Structure formats: structure tokens, C-alpha cells
């Protein structure tokens, strides 16, 4: 990928930046503790500002329902984001009332070198996510015309797996490069996909095994061991011939999982499954206790891996040199079912301290690290993009990255 340095001298130039500022807003402000994506964007923004560029940022927030043309929606305005970004940068952030209209043009025209502006939510324009190439290209043309962009920097890793106007089409029309965040994300995740230090362990969790099938298929040619937790573990246990009670089960994926287990055995890839789990009579009920994985009562459902499983997983991770994690081990949002995720994450931290390279694949995994109060510095890298990191680990080509090459 091309880097910011490849764009040359940016003093006095207008640089369009695509960031991922999709954060939680509450009572007209960025919710406390939810500004991680803004903080992650600071190195790139400061680099451009220090270079004397006029920085114009586009970003999305939530899922507004656009009309036939750009449709302002106060519920999804980026103005609270601009206010918090200004605090973090220590300088004013001008904010436009639209994306490509008179307000955007006026705000950009007023910028001086070393100043920054944020345009209104790109997803208020229906063309942003259009499946019609001509629609997206038209929006890209309008953004470039409104801003007078001399260059484009892609720094919203959470959207690079999407072919969207402000991510993909703009990059085709002006000199483009990856921002520091995107470059760091791709570099870090590549260490877990391209010739990783071995043993290479992957921890997978989350609700559905169907969400992870492409990833598992790719890992069968790359990983040395795959540790399975979360709701998806019960489809694996069923594939091993065990009963899972009322636990989450994708019956239609059992045969597929059996095939993966057979393929893994043939390739020498170790699947590590839980040996116990925390059970309850219902999703929102208090835990009944801990049972062996082969003794889940018919009237109970598993909601977290058990302590023996957590120790087994941590022991396996202690032998690894590369670790990738995608998906929690249980319903970590409920303290009754958070111990498995916490203990396995701590096992990753311990392995990292011993020299392993560890990647947290964004999404719920990154949220769990924050919610459970774990030391974020204890991991080698925590991704800012759940979907994008998952697709990179699956071996897919991401449009927003490919266009920068």
C-alpha cells in the first residue's frame, strides 16, 4: 500500500481523509469511554496537520435512512464527534451541515493550512452505499468537487471491506494512500495471516458458527490450533456426538463442522474444544452451575466456558508464538458469564508478555477487553474494525485496501 509519505509535500494542500468515527453518542455527546476510534485516528490527523495540510474528514455514524438525496438527520449528526475530536486534538474542528453542498464548500474554503474540518455523515447520502457503480462515482465526484481535494488518505479501517463511495471510489480519482491506522492494522493482521511465527493459535467465539465458516476454512491451511468457545462451541460439541441441552445450536451446520474436524485431523491442526461450561435454564437466568461438556442437562443451556476450559485454553496459548482472537467465550456482558472471556484474554496477555504476538480482532472481542477492564497494552494489537479484521483473517481481498495498492 502507498503511505502518506508517498503523497509528497502536503503543505497548503487539501487532504481528504476517510475516518471511522462510528462511536456511541448519548445526550448529544460522545459517550464516556467510547472515543477509542477517535483516539486511534489522532496519529494520522496530527501528521497531516503538522505537515501544513488543510484536512477535510469524512466519516459515518450509525445507520441513518437517507432519502433520494442527501437527507440531514439530527439523530445521526457528526457534530458531537467534532466536539470530542476538537478536545482530543486541542484545536477547533469546523463542522459542515452537509456533505457536498454549500455548507461543506464554505467550511472547506475557510480552512487555513494546519486546520481541520469534518463534513456531515456520509451515510446521509444514499449514493454512499449504493450497489450501482455510477451512483457511488457520482458522489465521489461531488465530494472531490466540494472539497477541492488534492489527495485522499484512507484511515477508516472499519470500512475498508466495503466498496463505498467515500472509501473506494474517491481513492480511484485522486492520489491516494493509507493512513497510519490502516497501515498498522493491515501490517499487524498480516502477521497472523502471512507466515506467522509458530505455533499459531486462533481463538474463536461468538454466537454462530455459520459466521465463522469462511474463517475456519482458511485457518485449516494456516493455524496449528483452533480454540472454540462461545455459542458456536455447541455445534462443535454436537458434531462430536455430545448432547447440548437447550444451548444455541445450528443443526444445519453439524455436518459441515464434522467435515472441518476430519480435515483438521488429516492436516494436523488441533481443534481444542471446551471440557466444561456454565449453564442456566434460560439466557437471562442466573447460572445453575458448572457441568462437564459431555453432561449438559436437557433443560439447561451453556452460556460460558467453564473454569477447566479456561485453564485448558490458557495453557494452550502459553505455547503459542502467534495468537489471533475473534469472538467472546460467553455472554460477557453479564458478569455471571464473563469469566471465560476474561480468563482466556488474560491468557493471551500472559502469552504476549512471554513473547507471543497477539491480535484482538475488533468487534465484540475489542469491546470485551474494554468492558472487562483488561489491560489493552497487554496485547500486541487491538483492531478497530470487526468485519474488516475478520475478512482479512479469512484471506479475502478488501476493496478499500486493494484500491490503495
Secondary structure as GFF3:
##gff-version 3
##sequence-region A 1 405
A	DSSP	three_ten_helix	4	7	.	.	.	ID=ss1
A	DSSP	beta_strand	14	18	.	.	.	ID=ss2
A	DSSP	beta_strand	25	26	.	.	.	ID=ss3
A	DSSP	beta_strand	29	30	.	.	.	ID=ss4
A	DSSP	alpha_helix	36	50	.	.	.	ID=ss5
A	DSSP	beta_strand	54	58	.	.	.	ID=ss6
A	DSSP	three_ten_helix	74	76	.	.	.	ID=ss7
A	DSSP	alpha_helix	79	89	.	.	.	ID=ss8
A	DSSP	beta_strand	93	95	.	.	.	ID=ss9
A	DSSP	alpha_helix	102	109	.	.	.	ID=ss10
A	DSSP	beta_strand	116	118	.	.	.	ID=ss11
A	DSSP	three_ten_helix	122	124	.	.	.	ID=ss12
A	DSSP	alpha_helix	133	147	.	.	.	ID=ss13
A	DSSP	beta_strand	151	154	.	.	.	ID=ss14
A	DSSP	three_ten_helix	157	159	.	.	.	ID=ss15
A	DSSP	pi_helix	165	169	.	.	.	ID=ss16
A	DSSP	three_ten_helix	170	172	.	.	.	ID=ss17
A	DSSP	beta_strand	175	178	.	.	.	ID=ss18
A	DSSP	alpha_helix	180	190	.	.	.	ID=ss19
A	DSSP	beta_strand	200	204	.	.	.	ID=ss20
A	DSSP	three_ten_helix	209	212	.	.	.	ID=ss21
A	DSSP	alpha_helix	213	219	.	.	.	ID=ss22
A	DSSP	beta_strand	225	228	.	.	.	ID=ss23
A	DSSP	alpha_helix	233	239	.	.	.	ID=ss24
A	DSSP	three_ten_helix	251	253	.	.	.	ID=ss25
A	DSSP	alpha_helix	254	267	.	.	.	ID=ss26
A	DSSP	beta_strand	270	273	.	.	.	ID=ss27
A	DSSP	beta_strand	276	280	.	.	.	ID=ss28
A	DSSP	beta_strand	289	292	.	.	.	ID=ss29
A	DSSP	beta_strand	301	305	.	.	.	ID=ss30
A	DSSP	alpha_helix	307	317	.	.	.	ID=ss31
A	DSSP	beta_strand	322	326	.	.	.	ID=ss32
A	DSSP	three_ten_helix	335	337	.	.	.	ID=ss33
A	DSSP	alpha_helix	339	353	.	.	.	ID=ss34
A	DSSP	beta_strand	357	360	.	.	.	ID=ss35
A	DSSP	alpha_helix	363	371	.	.	.	ID=ss36
A	DSSP	three_ten_helix	376	378	.	.	.	ID=ss37
A	DSSP	beta_strand	381	382	.	.	.	ID=ss38
A	DSSP	alpha_helix	386	393	.	.	.	ID=ss39
A	DSSP	alpha_helix	399	402	.	.	.	ID=ss40
###
